[in-house]
Amino acid sequence: MKIECTIDKISQTMYVNSNKPLNLILSEDATVNKFNSNCDGNFCGNCIVMLDDKAVLSCLIPAFRIKGKNITTYEGFKKTRYWHDIERAYDDTHLQPCSRCYASKTLILESLLKQIVKTEDVRKHGVDEETIVREMRLNTCACLDAQEMVTIFQAAANYRRKRRVRGN
């Protein structure tokens, strides 16, 4: 099957089996910089990527679902200016995911932050704690508890709001 999509802001055309999982496509693609998901195939959540700005388990996404989509890996996200908002939140809160799930939890946080940006007034609308906890369940690593992830998210959201105000 011919599939055209964008991976880390690079347009791609590939010929793959329509049911091939996205994590295998990314790990075999020479243009993707070091995609290492640490995925053990048991819905661990370590293979998360952003598909059109939404965090998804790449091991569960068949190739036919990525047609025309924008895919962002952790390596691609690290090259954006928004990565620093989450890095600063980790530093400020003195909380950080373990090395095994760091990339996945960072992409989940970014996916949640994108939801804030899409609302018209970020001061009135935000992401509630229940949504944060539900999204963080995509990754099963227990290195941080739910409240710690909410704390990190709130710190990152403050940086994102400041960035947005400065940008306007």
Backbone hydrogen bonds in HBPLUS format (Angstrom, degrees):
<---DONOR---> <-ACCEPTOR-->    atom                        ^
c    i                          cat <-CA-CA->   ^        H-A-AA   ^      H-
h    n   atom  resd res      DA  || num        DHA   H-A  angle D-A-AA Bond
n    s   type  num  typ     dist DA aas  dist angle  dist       angle   num
A0016-VAL N   A0001-MET O   2.96 MM  15  5.37 149.5  2.06 153.4 150.6     1
A0003-ILE N   A0014-MET O   2.76 MM  11  5.31 162.3  1.79 160.9 166.2     2
A0014-MET N   A0003-ILE O   2.85 MM  11  5.31 160.8  1.89 150.7 157.1     3
A0068-GLY N   A0004-GLU O   2.62 MM  64  5.66 168.3  1.63 164.9 166.7     4
A0005-CYS N   A0012-GLN O   3.04 MM   7  5.37 153.0  2.11 141.7 150.0     5
A0012-GLN N   A0005-CYS O   2.71 MM   7  5.37 163.1  1.74 174.2 169.2     6
A0006-THR N   A0069-LYS O   2.93 MM  63  6.26 165.4  1.95 165.5 167.0     7
A0071-ILE N   A0006-THR O   2.70 MM  65  5.98 169.7  1.71 166.7 170.4     8
A0007-ILE N   A0010-ILE O   2.96 MM   3  5.27 160.9  2.00 146.6 141.8     9
A0010-ILE N   A0007-ILE O   3.03 MM   3  5.27 151.0  2.11 108.0 117.0    10
A0008-ASP N   A0071-ILE O   2.82 MM  63  6.16 168.5  1.83 165.1 167.8    11
A0020-LYS N   A0017-ASN O   3.08 MM   3  5.39 167.1  2.10 115.8 119.8    12
A0064-PHE N   A0018-SER O   3.03 MM  46  4.97 154.8  2.09 146.1 138.2    13
A0063-ALA N   A0020-LYS O   2.89 MM  43  5.40 126.0  2.19 134.2 149.0    14
A0024-LEU N   A0021-PRO O   3.09 MM   3  5.58 129.7  2.36 109.1 120.9    15
A0025-ILE N   A0021-PRO O   3.18 MM   4  6.57 156.5  2.24 149.2 156.4    16
A0022-LEU N   A0061-ILE O   2.80 MM  39  5.52 144.2  1.93 155.8 167.6    17
A0026-LEU N   A0022-LEU O   2.89 MM   4  6.12 164.9  1.91 160.6 163.4    18
A0023-ASN N   A0058-SER O   3.19 MM  35  4.91 144.8  2.32 111.0 108.7    19
A0027-SER N   A0023-ASN O   3.03 MM   4  6.12 153.4  2.10 137.5 144.9    20
A0028-GLU N   A0024-LEU O   3.06 MM   4  6.11 138.9  2.24 141.8 150.9    21
A0029-ASP N   A0025-ILE O   3.03 MM   4  6.04 126.0  2.34 141.2 154.6    22
A0032-VAL N   A0029-ASP O   3.27 MM   3  5.59 151.5  2.35 106.2 114.0    23
A0140-THR N   A0044-CYS O   2.78 MM  96  5.28 171.6  1.79 147.8 150.1    24
A0058-SER N   A0047-CYS O   3.23 MM  11  5.57 156.7  2.29 120.3 125.8    25
A0049-VAL N   A0056-VAL O   3.11 MM   7  5.73 151.6  2.19 154.8 163.1    26
A0056-VAL N   A0049-VAL O   2.90 MM   7  5.73 160.2  1.94 169.6 175.3    27
A0050-MET N   A0072-THR O   2.92 MM  22  4.98 172.7  1.92 148.8 151.2    28
A0072-THR N   A0050-MET O   2.80 MM  22  4.98 155.9  1.86 145.6 152.5    29
A0051-LEU N   A0054-LYS O   2.82 MM   3  5.21 163.0  1.85 147.6 144.5    30
A0054-LYS N   A0051-LEU O   3.19 MM   3  5.21 155.9  2.25 103.3 110.6    31
A0052-ASP N   A0070-ASN O   2.72 MM  18  5.02 170.5  1.73 160.3 160.7    32
A0060-LEU N   A0057-LEU O   3.01 MM   3  5.62 160.5  2.05 118.2 124.4    33
A0061-ILE N   A0058-SER O   3.40 MM   3  5.22 163.9  2.43  99.3 104.0    34
A0065-ARG N   A0062-PRO O   2.98 MM   3  5.73 154.1  2.04 122.8 130.0    35
A0066-ILE N   A0063-ALA O   3.00 MM   3  5.55 163.6  2.03 119.6 124.9    36
A0069-LYS N   A0066-ILE O   2.99 MM   3  5.14 164.8  2.01 133.1 130.4    37
A0077-PHE N   A0073-THR O   2.86 MM   4  6.13 155.4  1.92 150.6 158.1    38
A0078-LYS N   A0074-TYR O   2.88 MM   4  6.11 151.5  1.96 154.3 161.1    39
A0079-LYS N   A0076-GLY O   3.20 MM   3  5.53 149.9  2.29 104.6 113.2    40
A0080-THR N   A0077-PHE O   2.96 MM   3  5.47 166.6  1.97 121.3 124.0    41
A0085-ASP N   A0082-TYR O   3.08 MM   3  5.50 139.8  2.25 108.4 118.5    42
A0087-GLU N   A0083-TRP O   3.09 MM   4  6.39 163.8  2.11 152.8 158.0    43
A0088-ARG N   A0084-HIS O   2.87 MM   4  5.93 161.8  1.91 147.0 151.4    44
A0089-ALA N   A0085-ASP O   3.10 MM   4  6.28 146.2  2.22 134.1 143.4    45
A0090-TYR N   A0086-ILE O   2.93 MM   4  6.26 155.4  1.99 152.7 158.4    46
A0091-ASP N   A0087-GLU O   3.04 MM   4  6.36 160.5  2.08 147.8 153.0    47
A0092-ASP N   A0088-ARG O   2.78 MM   4  5.98 164.6  1.81 153.3 157.7    48
A0093-THR N   A0089-ALA O   3.02 MM   4  6.04 161.7  2.06 149.1 153.2    49
A0094-HIS N   A0090-TYR O   3.03 MM   4  5.83 122.9  2.37 137.2 150.5    50
A0094-HIS N   A0091-ASP O   3.32 MM   3  5.12 141.4  2.48  93.5 104.3    51
A0102-TYR N   A0098-CYS O   2.92 MM   4  5.63 120.2  2.29 151.5 168.1    52
A0105-LYS N   A0101-CYS O   2.93 MM   4  6.07 176.3  1.94 170.9 171.5    53
A0106-THR N   A0102-TYR O   3.00 MM   4  6.05 152.1  2.08 146.7 154.8    54
A0107-LEU N   A0103-ALA O   3.04 MM   4  6.29 154.8  2.11 146.5 152.6    55
A0108-ILE N   A0104-SER O   2.96 MM   4  6.27 149.7  2.06 148.0 156.9    56
A0109-LEU N   A0105-LYS O   3.00 MM   4  6.21 161.8  2.03 145.9 150.3    57
A0110-GLU N   A0106-THR O   2.99 MM   4  6.28 156.6  2.04 145.8 152.3    58
A0111-SER N   A0107-LEU O   2.92 MM   4  6.09 154.7  1.98 144.3 151.0    59
A0112-LEU N   A0108-ILE O   3.01 MM   4  6.34 155.9  2.07 151.3 157.3    60
A0113-LEU N   A0109-LEU O   2.87 MM   4  6.17 152.9  1.94 148.9 157.3    61
A0114-LYS N   A0110-GLU O   2.89 MM   4  6.14 147.1  2.00 148.3 156.7    62
A0115-GLN N   A0112-LEU O   3.08 MM   3  5.20 130.0  2.34  97.5 110.5    63
A0116-ILE N   A0113-LEU O   3.10 MM   3  5.23 126.7  2.40  98.5 111.5    64
A0117-VAL N   A0113-LEU O   3.24 MM   4  6.60 159.8  2.28 150.7 155.1    65
A0118-LYS N   A0114-LYS O   3.15 MM   4  6.35 143.6  2.29 142.6 151.4    66
A0119-THR N   A0116-ILE O   3.04 MM   3  5.49 153.5  2.12 110.2 118.3    67
A0124-LYS N   A0121-ASP O   3.13 MM   3  5.63 137.3  2.32 111.3 121.3    68
A0125-HIS N   A0121-ASP O   2.99 MM   4  6.10 160.3  2.03 159.9 166.4    69
A0131-THR N   A0128-ASP O   3.08 MM   3  5.46 121.9  2.43 105.8 119.2    70
A0132-ILE N   A0128-ASP O   3.15 MM   4  6.53 158.5  2.20 152.3 158.7    71
A0133-VAL N   A0129-GLU O   2.92 MM   4  6.15 169.2  1.93 156.6 158.7    72
A0134-ARG N   A0130-GLU O   2.93 MM   4  6.07 160.1  1.97 145.9 151.8    73
A0135-GLU N   A0131-THR O   2.94 MM   4  6.10 165.9  1.96 152.8 156.1    74
A0136-MET N   A0132-ILE O   2.92 MM   4  6.08 155.0  1.99 150.5 158.0    75
A0137-ARG N   A0134-ARG O   3.22 MM   3  5.39 145.2  2.34  99.4 109.4    76
A0138-LEU N   A0135-GLU O   3.08 MM   3  5.80 166.9  2.09 118.7 122.4    77
A0139-ASN N   A0136-MET O   3.19 MM   3  5.97 160.9  2.23 118.1 121.9    78
A0149-MET N   A0145-ASP O   3.15 MM   4  6.50 153.4  2.22 151.9 159.5    79
A0150-VAL N   A0146-ALA O   2.97 MM   4  6.30 151.2  2.06 149.2 157.6    80
A0151-THR N   A0147-GLN O   2.96 MM   4  6.19 156.8  2.02 146.3 152.2    81
A0152-ILE N   A0148-GLU O   3.00 MM   4  6.29 158.9  2.05 147.4 152.5    82
A0153-PHE N   A0149-MET O   2.88 MM   4  6.05 162.9  1.91 147.5 152.6    83
A0154-GLN N   A0150-VAL O   2.91 MM   4  6.13 163.4  1.94 153.3 157.1    84
A0155-ALA N   A0151-THR O   3.11 MM   4  6.34 157.3  2.16 147.2 153.0    85
A0156-ALA N   A0152-ILE O   2.93 MM   4  6.19 162.4  1.96 155.3 160.3    86
A0157-ALA N   A0153-PHE O   2.76 MM   4  5.96 155.6  1.82 154.0 161.6    87
A0158-ASN N   A0154-GLN O   3.05 MM   4  6.26 148.3  2.15 141.5 148.8    88
A0159-TYR N   A0155-ALA O   3.26 MM   4  6.63 155.6  2.32 144.9 150.5    89
A0160-ARG N   A0156-ALA O   2.91 MM   4  6.22 154.8  1.97 149.1 156.8    90
A0161-ARG N   A0157-ALA O   2.84 MM   4  6.05 154.9  1.90 149.2 155.6    91
A0162-LYS N   A0158-ASN O   3.05 MM   4  6.28 160.3  2.09 146.9 152.0    92
A0163-ARG N   A0159-TYR O   2.97 MM   4  6.18 155.6  2.03 146.7 153.6    93
A0164-ARG N   A0160-ARG O   2.92 MM   4  6.14 153.1  1.99 145.2 152.5    94
A0165-VAL N   A0161-ARG O   2.90 MM   4  6.17 156.9  1.96 152.2 158.1    95
A0166-ARG N   A0162-LYS O   2.96 MM   4  6.14 164.3  1.98 150.3 154.5    96
A0167-GLY N   A0163-ARG O   2.94 MM   4  6.08 144.1  2.07 139.5 149.8    97
A0168-ASN N   A0164-ARG O   3.19 MM   4  6.41 130.2  2.45 138.9 149.9    98
A0168-ASN N   A0165-VAL O   3.22 MM   3  5.35 139.6  2.39  98.6 109.3    99
